[in-house]
Amino acid sequence: MQQSLAEDIRDRLDTFTVTERRAALSLLGNYPMLGLGTVAEFAKVAGVSSPSILRFAARLGYSTYAEFQRRLRDELEDQLKSPLARAEDTSASPEATGEVWSATIDNIRETFRHLPAAEIEAAVELLADERRSVYLLGGRFSDALARHMAAHLRILRGKVVHLAGQEGNWRDFLIDMRKRDVLVIFDIRRYQADVIRLAQAAAARGVQIVLITDTWLSPIASVATHVLPARVSVPSPWDSLTALMTIAETLIAGVTQAESERSKTRMSELERLRDEEDPKRKGAP
């Protein structure tokens, strides 16, 4: 998979001037839509001049703003493709099917090559802080990852809630979300409007959003405290969740290590409770 423009921008953040960095962060916060408007609109949102936006596009290697926008439109088209549309683009040959595992491994490698360690560490710090309640939610397919992560975090700390069911049920939890609580959201392309609405409502209440998304960036990025993008494309109509799962398991491992004594105490207590419930477990290997 070709490196996305968003990945390129994140990789180069430290090399930009102050005004270029403002433009970059504004674009990443509303990617790619902000760049598809006029130069003046982009400049106004970023709080810089129009010539600064043109210099930003040039720094990224585009001789004209129109060329820069063509790249963004191409990525938007990829972002919006349905599995049916991707099926028409994907070869059905045995070779293509056999390449899925290789592409999946590459996705994991490239995800972590572009993901700043500081973002992972900051997310772990939020998730390990037991003064904060942690809520988790995903989309139609990615909610399985939210449920998986919640099951592990509940062993390591208290006040962990997986938001199951439909949007109407989520509001029952939203009213209990407090400033500084954490909402972990999994959201990949063909982003779900109901998940986006919940993220926006939670952010308005001061909740810290940890977004695990794809390289095209869910609209939730505009309200997220931390954004952890993963590569999802493989030679298949279906996106791969493997790199997102690896991010989730990296966060779980980080929380385990950050509060190692608490983790050991809780795991030991849970094992004792399970032994009491099932005497046959005692002494089992």
Secondary structure as a PSIPRED ss2 file (coil, helix, strand):
# PSIPRED VFORMAT (PSIPRED V4.0)

   1 M C   1.000  0.000  0.000
   2 Q C   1.000  0.000  0.000
   3 Q C   1.000  0.000  0.000
   4 S C   1.000  0.000  0.000
   5 L H   0.000  1.000  0.000
   6 A H   0.000  1.000  0.000
   7 E H   0.000  1.000  0.000
   8 D H   0.000  1.000  0.000
   9 I H   0.000  1.000  0.000
  10 R H   0.000  1.000  0.000
  11 D H   0.000  1.000  0.000
  12 R C   1.000  0.000  0.000
  13 L H   0.000  1.000  0.000
  14 D H   0.000  1.000  0.000
  15 T H   0.000  1.000  0.000
  16 F C   1.000  0.000  0.000
  17 T C   1.000  0.000  0.000
  18 V H   0.000  1.000  0.000
  19 T H   0.000  1.000  0.000
  20 E H   0.000  1.000  0.000
  21 R H   0.000  1.000  0.000
  22 R H   0.000  1.000  0.000
  23 A H   0.000  1.000  0.000
  24 A H   0.000  1.000  0.000
  25 L H   0.000  1.000  0.000
  26 S H   0.000  1.000  0.000
  27 L H   0.000  1.000  0.000
  28 L H   0.000  1.000  0.000
  29 G H   0.000  1.000  0.000
  30 N C   1.000  0.000  0.000
  31 Y C   1.000  0.000  0.000
  32 P C   1.000  0.000  0.000
  33 M H   0.000  1.000  0.000
  34 L H   0.000  1.000  0.000
  35 G H   0.000  1.000  0.000
  36 L H   0.000  1.000  0.000
  37 G C   1.000  0.000  0.000
  38 T C   1.000  0.000  0.000
  39 V H   0.000  1.000  0.000
  40 A H   0.000  1.000  0.000
  41 E H   0.000  1.000  0.000
  42 F H   0.000  1.000  0.000
  43 A H   0.000  1.000  0.000
  44 K H   0.000  1.000  0.000
  45 V H   0.000  1.000  0.000
  46 A H   0.000  1.000  0.000
  47 G C   1.000  0.000  0.000
  48 V C   1.000  0.000  0.000
  49 S C   1.000  0.000  0.000
  50 S H   0.000  1.000  0.000
  51 P H   0.000  1.000  0.000
  52 S H   0.000  1.000  0.000
  53 I H   0.000  1.000  0.000
  54 L H   0.000  1.000  0.000
  55 R H   0.000  1.000  0.000
  56 F H   0.000  1.000  0.000
  57 A H   0.000  1.000  0.000
  58 A H   0.000  1.000  0.000
  59 R H   0.000  1.000  0.000
  60 L C   1.000  0.000  0.000
  61 G C   1.000  0.000  0.000
  62 Y C   1.000  0.000  0.000
  63 S C   1.000  0.000  0.000
  64 T C   1.000  0.000  0.000
  65 Y H   0.000  1.000  0.000
  66 A H   0.000  1.000  0.000
  67 E H   0.000  1.000  0.000
  68 F H   0.000  1.000  0.000
  69 Q H   0.000  1.000  0.000
  70 R H   0.000  1.000  0.000
  71 R H   0.000  1.000  0.000
  72 L H   0.000  1.000  0.000
  73 R H   0.000  1.000  0.000
  74 D H   0.000  1.000  0.000
  75 E H   0.000  1.000  0.000
  76 L H   0.000  1.000  0.000
  77 E H   0.000  1.000  0.000
  78 D H   0.000  1.000  0.000
  79 Q H   0.000  1.000  0.000
  80 L H   0.000  1.000  0.000
  81 K C   1.000  0.000  0.000
  82 S C   1.000  0.000  0.000
  83 P H   0.000  1.000  0.000
  84 L H   0.000  1.000  0.000
  85 A H   0.000  1.000  0.000
  86 R H   0.000  1.000  0.000
  87 A H   0.000  1.000  0.000
  88 E H   0.000  1.000  0.000
  89 D H   0.000  1.000  0.000
  90 T C   1.000  0.000  0.000
  91 S C   1.000  0.000  0.000
  92 A C   1.000  0.000  0.000
  93 S C   1.000  0.000  0.000
  94 P H   0.000  1.000  0.000
  95 E H   0.000  1.000  0.000
  96 A H   0.000  1.000  0.000
  97 T H   0.000  1.000  0.000
  98 G H   0.000  1.000  0.000
  99 E C   1.000  0.000  0.000
 100 V H   0.000  1.000  0.000
 101 W H   0.000  1.000  0.000
 102 S H   0.000  1.000  0.000
 103 A H   0.000  1.000  0.000
 104 T H   0.000  1.000  0.000
 105 I H   0.000  1.000  0.000
 106 D H   0.000  1.000  0.000
 107 N H   0.000  1.000  0.000
 108 I H   0.000  1.000  0.000
 109 R H   0.000  1.000  0.000
 110 E H   0.000  1.000  0.000
 111 T H   0.000  1.000  0.000
 112 F H   0.000  1.000  0.000
 113 R H   0.000  1.000  0.000
 114 H H   0.000  1.000  0.000
 115 L C   1.000  0.000  0.000
 116 P C   1.000  0.000  0.000
 117 A H   0.000  1.000  0.000
 118 A H   0.000  1.000  0.000
 119 E H   0.000  1.000  0.000
 120 I H   0.000  1.000  0.000
 121 E H   0.000  1.000  0.000
 122 A H   0.000  1.000  0.000
 123 A H   0.000  1.000  0.000
 124 V H   0.000  1.000  0.000
 125 E H   0.000  1.000  0.000
 126 L H   0.000  1.000  0.000
 127 L H   0.000  1.000  0.000
 128 A H   0.000  1.000  0.000
 129 D C   1.000  0.000  0.000
 130 E C   1.000  0.000  0.000
 131 R C   1.000  0.000  0.000
 132 R C   1.000  0.000  0.000
 133 S C   1.000  0.000  0.000
 134 V E   0.000  0.000  1.000
 135 Y E   0.000  0.000  1.000
 136 L E   0.000  0.000  1.000
 137 L E   0.000  0.000  1.000
 138 G E   0.000  0.000  1.000
 139 G C   1.000  0.000  0.000
 140 R C   1.000  0.000  0.000
 141 F C   1.000  0.000  0.000
 142 S C   1.000  0.000  0.000
 143 D H   0.000  1.000  0.000
 144 A H   0.000  1.000  0.000
 145 L H   0.000  1.000  0.000
 146 A H   0.000  1.000  0.000
 147 R H   0.000  1.000  0.000
 148 H H   0.000  1.000  0.000
 149 M H   0.000  1.000  0.000
 150 A H   0.000  1.000  0.000
 151 A H   0.000  1.000  0.000
 152 H H   0.000  1.000  0.000
 153 L H   0.000  1.000  0.000
 154 R H   0.000  1.000  0.000
 155 I H   0.000  1.000  0.000
 156 L H   0.000  1.000  0.000
 157 R C   1.000  0.000  0.000
 158 G C   1.000  0.000  0.000
 159 K C   1.000  0.000  0.000
 160 V E   0.000  0.000  1.000
 161 V E   0.000  0.000  1.000
 162 H E   0.000  0.000  1.000
 163 L C   1.000  0.000  0.000
 164 A C   1.000  0.000  0.000
 165 G C   1.000  0.000  0.000
 166 Q C   1.000  0.000  0.000
 167 E H   0.000  1.000  0.000
 168 G H   0.000  1.000  0.000
 169 N H   0.000  1.000  0.000
 170 W H   0.000  1.000  0.000
 171 R H   0.000  1.000  0.000
 172 D H   0.000  1.000  0.000
 173 F H   0.000  1.000  0.000
 174 L H   0.000  1.000  0.000
 175 I C   1.000  0.000  0.000
 176 D C   1.000  0.000  0.000
 177 M C   1.000  0.000  0.000
 178 R C   1.000  0.000  0.000
 179 K C   1.000  0.000  0.000
 180 R C   1.000  0.000  0.000
 181 D C   1.000  0.000  0.000
 182 V E   0.000  0.000  1.000
 183 L E   0.000  0.000  1.000
 184 V E   0.000  0.000  1.000
 185 I E   0.000  0.000  1.000
 186 F E   0.000  0.000  1.000
 187 D E   0.000  0.000  1.000
 188 I C   1.000  0.000  0.000
 189 R C   1.000  0.000  0.000
 190 R C   1.000  0.000  0.000
 191 Y C   1.000  0.000  0.000
 192 Q C   1.000  0.000  0.000
 193 A H   0.000  1.000  0.000
 194 D H   0.000  1.000  0.000
 195 V H   0.000  1.000  0.000
 196 I H   0.000  1.000  0.000
 197 R H   0.000  1.000  0.000
 198 L H   0.000  1.000  0.000
 199 A H   0.000  1.000  0.000
 200 Q H   0.000  1.000  0.000
 201 A H   0.000  1.000  0.000
 202 A H   0.000  1.000  0.000
 203 A H   0.000  1.000  0.000
 204 A H   0.000  1.000  0.000
 205 R C   1.000  0.000  0.000
 206 G C   1.000  0.000  0.000
 207 V C   1.000  0.000  0.000
 208 Q E   0.000  0.000  1.000
 209 I E   0.000  0.000  1.000
 210 V E   0.000  0.000  1.000
 211 L E   0.000  0.000  1.000
 212 I E   0.000  0.000  1.000
 213 T E   0.000  0.000  1.000
 214 D E   0.000  0.000  1.000
 215 T C   1.000  0.000  0.000
 216 W C   1.000  0.000  0.000
 217 L C   1.000  0.000  0.000
 218 S C   1.000  0.000  0.000
 219 P H   0.000  1.000  0.000
 220 I H   0.000  1.000  0.000
 221 A H   0.000  1.000  0.000
 222 S H   0.000  1.000  0.000
 223 V C   1.000  0.000  0.000
 224 A C   1.000  0.000  0.000
 225 T C   1.000  0.000  0.000
 226 H E   0.000  0.000  1.000
 227 V E   0.000  0.000  1.000
 228 L E   0.000  0.000  1.000
 229 P E   0.000  0.000  1.000
 230 A E   0.000  0.000  1.000
 231 R C   1.000  0.000  0.000
 232 V C   1.000  0.000  0.000
 233 S C   1.000  0.000  0.000
 234 V C   1.000  0.000  0.000
 235 P C   1.000  0.000  0.000
 236 S C   1.000  0.000  0.000
 237 P C   1.000  0.000  0.000
 238 W C   1.000  0.000  0.000
 239 D C   1.000  0.000  0.000
 240 S C   1.000  0.000  0.000
 241 L C   1.000  0.000  0.000
 242 T H   0.000  1.000  0.000
 243 A H   0.000  1.000  0.000
 244 L H   0.000  1.000  0.000
 245 M H   0.000  1.000  0.000
 246 T H   0.000  1.000  0.000
 247 I H   0.000  1.000  0.000
 248 A H   0.000  1.000  0.000
 249 E H   0.000  1.000  0.000
 250 T H   0.000  1.000  0.000
 251 L H   0.000  1.000  0.000
 252 I H   0.000  1.000  0.000
 253 A H   0.000  1.000  0.000
 254 G H   0.000  1.000  0.000
 255 V H   0.000  1.000  0.000
 256 T H   0.000  1.000  0.000
 257 Q H   0.000  1.000  0.000
 258 A H   0.000  1.000  0.000
 259 E C   1.000  0.000  0.000
 260 S H   0.000  1.000  0.000
 261 E H   0.000  1.000  0.000
 262 R H   0.000  1.000  0.000
 263 S H   0.000  1.000  0.000
 264 K H   0.000  1.000  0.000
 265 T H   0.000  1.000  0.000
 266 R H   0.000  1.000  0.000
 267 M H   0.000  1.000  0.000
 268 S H   0.000  1.000  0.000
 269 E H   0.000  1.000  0.000
 270 L H   0.000  1.000  0.000
 271 E H   0.000  1.000  0.000
 272 R H   0.000  1.000  0.000
 273 L H   0.000  1.000  0.000
 274 R H   0.000  1.000  0.000
 275 D H   0.000  1.000  0.000
 276 E H   0.000  1.000  0.000
 277 E H   0.000  1.000  0.000
 278 D C   1.000  0.000  0.000
 279 P H   0.000  1.000  0.000
 280 K H   0.000  1.000  0.000
 281 R H   0.000  1.000  0.000
 282 K C   1.000  0.000  0.000
 283 G C   1.000  0.000  0.000
 284 A C   1.000  0.000  0.000
 285 P C   1.000  0.000  0.000
